[in-house]
Amino acid sequence: MRRIAFVIPWYGPDILGGAEAEARRTAERLCQAGLPVEVLTTCVRDLRADWGLNYHRPGVVEINGVMVRRFPVRKRDRAAFDAVNWKLMHNQPVTPAEEQIFVHENVCSPALVDYIGKHQDEYIFIFIPYMFGTTYWGIAACKGKALLIPCLHDESYARMGVFRQMFTWVQRLIFLSPAEMELACSLYPWVDEVAVLIGGGVDTDFTADGEAFRHTYGVTAPFILYAGRKDHGKNVDLLVDYFRRYQAHRSNAVELVLIGGGALPVEVNHHAGIKDLGFVPLQEKYNAYAAATILCQPSLKESFSLVLMEAWIAGTPALVHAGCAVTREHCQRSNGGLYFADYSEFEACLDLLLSHPALRAALGANGRRYVMENYRWDIIVERYCRLLNGMRFR
């Protein structure tokens, strides 16, 4: 088998983000299974850093058993990129010329692209996610030989002409959920010919101590848990607003506990019943899942949702936004959670879950069974091996 290279803009054990975690965890698991895996990435620190600034030194390092090759990035016109990106973030139309600005002033490493072009007959390249310069220019350098894990969302970026074209350059598209694959097929009619549904791997062997979490953080009441980045893109502001409205309408004692990077506004963080614990160690996150009464995942833009799967492994039922096809589908397929489309449904779902412990236990058990049957690492690794062993190149 050729060497396997995951290509991603930034890489490291401390980098947050769904695509970043998916790449890192999959690379490590495939490497542990004996596959010849490397990572090709830039010297940029992470998503929130300056994409034109080299933080790491170029060269080869080993991280958790995986060989990582870092390449320097070039300078970019950040202001030009930000102007186009602002339009896309606010769902405003952009011209073909502006699309070219977006890909030209994105994160890019000419040295990385050159390496891919020169070594395209030695590797199976797996790019992740779809909307960065490392993916666009890297796939352009090895057209017809690339695999792509797009981590696709229903968003303005997915409708850009440059990415529609890029999707025609790949040999296989790897999807993390059926709903993500269905979205891709609706956007790009030719995708069903190259689509492969693999899913995301979930650590299922962790232990969790809910009582230890409650004791450590002084949480005594039933609580809703949010785990993940606290920013507008994750719809956390909606969750906070709905929770405060729920508190005003109900007298039952329930709290909202948030863990993860980012911060809430000061006035919200000091609101009675809301506890923002910030970033917690991995074991504390697992303990939080076990302690929670309900996990709420309000995000509208998910391609898999690892936190949902981890909470189910801990036996905790879920409440998700109906506007996210991926998490809604997970709840429907597993019968492991409920979903809401507006405040009245949010309120009704909370009332039902908080007042019926047997229902919560049944939903949590259903969710755990769903993850164990579909997303254990041994299952995911076997799917990747079957795909990679069947690859044929000209």
Backbone hydrogen bonds, N-H to C=O, Kabsch-Sander energy under -0.5 kcal/mol:
donor,donor_aa,acceptor,acceptor_aa,energy
3,R,122,E,-1.7
4,I,36,P,-3.2
5,A,124,I,-2.5
6,F,4,I,-0.5
6,F,38,E,-2.4
7,V,5,A,-0.5
7,V,126,I,-2.7
8,I,6,F,-0.5
8,I,40,L,-1.8
15,I,12,G,-1.2
16,L,14,D,-0.5
21,A,17,G,-2.5
22,E,18,G,-2.4
23,A,19,A,-2.6
24,R,20,E,-2.4
25,R,21,A,-2.7
26,T,22,E,-2.0
27,A,23,A,-2.6
28,E,24,R,-2.2
29,R,25,R,-2.1
30,L,26,T,-2.6
31,C,27,A,-2.1
32,Q,28,E,-2.3
33,A,29,R,-1.4
34,G,31,C,-1.7
35,L,30,L,-2.3
37,V,35,L,-1.6
38,E,4,I,-2.9
39,V,67,M,-2.2
40,L,6,F,-2.9
41,T,39,V,-0.5
41,T,69,R,-2.6
42,T,9,P,-1.3
43,C,71,F,-1.2
49,A,46,D,-1.4
51,W,49,A,-0.5
53,L,50,D,-1.7
55,Y,43,C,-2.4
55,Y,53,L,-0.8
56,H,43,C,-2.5
59,G,70,R,-1.9
61,V,68,V,-2.5
63,I,61,V,-0.5
63,I,66,V,-2.6
66,V,63,I,-1.8
67,M,37,V,-0.8
68,V,61,V,-3.5
69,R,39,V,-3.2
70,R,59,G,-3.1
70,R,68,V,-0.6
71,F,41,T,-1.8
74,R,108,C,-2.1
78,R,76,R,-1.3
81,F,77,D,-2.1
82,D,78,R,-3.0
83,A,79,A,-1.9
84,V,80,A,-1.5
85,N,81,F,-3.0
86,W,82,D,-2.4
87,K,83,A,-1.2
88,L,84,V,-2.0
89,M,85,N,-2.8
90,H,86,W,-1.4
91,N,88,L,-1.6
92,Q,87,K,-3.2
99,E,95,T,-2.2
100,Q,96,P,-1.9
101,I,97,A,-1.7
102,F,98,E,-2.2
103,V,99,E,-2.0
104,H,100,Q,-2.5
105,E,101,I,-2.6
111,A,72,P,-0.5
113,V,109,S,-2.4
114,D,110,P,-2.5
115,Y,111,A,-2.1
116,I,112,L,-2.3
117,G,113,V,-2.4
118,K,114,D,-2.3
119,H,115,Y,-1.7
120,Q,117,G,-0.7
122,E,119,H,-2.1
123,Y,119,H,-0.9
124,I,3,R,-2.7
125,F,123,Y,-0.6
125,F,145,K,-0.6
126,I,5,A,-3.1
127,F,125,F,-0.5
127,F,147,L,-3.1
128,I,7,V,-2.0
130,Y,150,P,-1.8
132,F,129,P,-0.5
135,T,132,F,-0.7
136,Y,132,F,-2.3
137,W,133,G,-2.5
138,G,133,G,-0.6
138,G,134,T,-1.0
139,I,135,T,-2.7
140,A,136,Y,-1.8
141,A,137,W,-1.0
142,C,139,I,-1.3
143,K,140,A,-0.6
144,G,169,W,-3.7
145,K,142,C,-2.2
146,A,169,W,-0.5
147,L,125,F,-2.7
148,L,172,R,-2.0
149,I,127,F,-3.2
155,E,153,H,-1.5
158,A,155,E,-0.7
159,R,156,S,-1.4
160,M,157,Y,-1.6
164,R,160,M,-2.2
165,Q,161,G,-2.3
166,M,162,V,-1.9
167,F,163,F,-2.2
168,T,164,R,-0.5
168,T,165,Q,-1.4
169,W,166,M,-1.8
170,V,167,F,-0.6
171,Q,146,A,-3.0
172,R,146,A,-1.2
173,L,194,V,-2.4
174,I,148,L,-2.9
175,F,173,L,-0.5
175,F,196,V,-2.9
181,M,177,S,-1.9
182,E,178,P,-2.5
183,L,179,A,-2.1
184,A,180,E,-2.1
185,C,181,M,-2.3
186,S,182,E,-1.7
187,L,183,L,-1.7
188,Y,184,A,-3.1
191,V,188,Y,-2.2
193,E,190,W,-1.6
194,V,191,V,-2.1
195,A,191,V,-1.1
196,V,173,L,-2.7
198,I,175,F,-2.3
198,I,196,V,-0.7
199,G,175,F,-2.2
200,G,176,L,-0.5
202,V,375,Y,-2.2
204,T,202,V,-0.6
210,G,208,A,-0.6
213,F,209,D,-1.6
214,R,210,G,-2.2
215,H,211,E,-2.5
216,T,212,A,-2.6
217,Y,213,F,-2.3
218,G,214,R,-0.9
219,V,214,R,-1.5
220,T,218,G,-0.7
224,I,255,E,-3.0
225,L,294,I,-2.9
226,Y,257,V,-2.6
228,G,259,I,-2.4
230,K,261,G,-2.1
231,D,229,R,-1.1
234,K,231,D,-1.4
235,N,232,H,-2.0
236,V,231,D,-1.3
239,L,235,N,-1.6
240,V,236,V,-2.6
241,D,237,D,-2.3
242,Y,238,L,-3.0
243,F,239,L,-2.6
244,R,240,V,-2.3
245,R,241,D,-2.0
246,Y,242,Y,-2.5
247,Q,243,F,-2.5
248,A,244,R,-1.7
249,H,245,R,-1.3
250,R,246,Y,-1.8
254,V,252,N,-0.8
255,E,222,P,-2.3
256,L,273,G,-3.1
257,V,224,I,-3.0
257,V,255,E,-0.5
258,L,275,K,-3.0
259,I,226,Y,-2.6
260,G,278,G,-2.2
263,A,230,K,-0.5
268,V,265,P,-0.7
269,N,265,P,-2.5
270,H,266,V,-1.4
271,H,268,V,-1.9
274,I,271,H,-2.0
275,K,256,L,-2.9
276,D,274,I,-0.5
277,L,258,L,-2.8
277,L,275,K,-0.8
278,G,258,L,-0.6
285,K,281,P,-1.9
286,Y,282,L,-2.1
287,N,283,Q,-2.4
288,A,284,E,-2.1
289,Y,285,K,-2.0
290,A,286,Y,-1.8
291,A,287,N,-1.9
292,A,288,A,-2.0
293,T,223,F,-2.4
294,I,223,F,-1.4
295,L,317,P,-2.4
296,C,225,L,-2.9
296,C,294,I,-0.5
297,Q,295,L,-0.5
297,Q,319,L,-2.4
302,E,300,L,-0.6
309,M,305,S,-1.3
310,E,306,L,-2.7
311,A,307,V,-2.4
312,W,308,L,-1.8
313,I,309,M,-2.1
314,A,310,E,-1.5
315,G,312,W,-1.8
316,T,311,A,-2.5
318,A,336,G,-1.5
319,L,295,L,-2.3
320,V,338,L,-2.3
321,H,297,Q,-1.3
322,A,340,F,-3.2
324,C,321,H,-1.7
325,A,323,G,-0.8
328,R,324,C,-2.3
329,E,325,A,-2.0
330,H,326,V,-2.2
331,C,327,T,-2.1
332,Q,328,R,-2.3
333,R,329,E,-3.1
334,S,330,H,-2.2
335,N,331,C,-2.1
336,G,331,C,-0.7
337,G,331,C,-0.5
338,L,318,A,-2.3
340,F,320,V,-2.1
346,F,342,D,-2.2
347,E,343,Y,-2.9
348,A,344,S,-2.1
349,C,345,E,-2.6
350,L,346,F,-2.3
351,D,347,E,-2.6
352,L,348,A,-2.2
353,L,349,C,-2.7
354,L,350,L,-3.0
355,S,351,D,-1.4
356,H,352,L,-0.6
356,H,353,L,-0.7
360,R,356,H,-2.1
361,A,357,P,-2.4
362,A,358,A,-2.1
363,L,359,L,-2.7
364,G,360,R,-2.6
365,A,361,A,-2.3
366,N,362,A,-2.4
367,G,363,L,-2.5
368,R,364,G,-2.2
369,R,365,A,-2.2
370,Y,366,N,-2.1
371,V,367,G,-2.2
372,M,368,R,-2.5
373,E,369,R,-1.9
374,N,370,Y,-1.1
374,N,371,V,-0.5
375,Y,371,V,-3.0
377,W,202,V,-0.6
379,I,376,R,-0.5
380,I,376,R,-2.1
381,V,377,W,-3.0
382,E,378,D,-1.7
383,R,379,I,-1.9
384,Y,380,I,-2.3
385,C,381,V,-2.7
386,R,382,E,-2.2
387,L,383,R,-2.1
388,L,384,Y,-3.1
389,N,385,C,-2.5
390,G,386,R,-0.9
391,M,388,L,-1.1
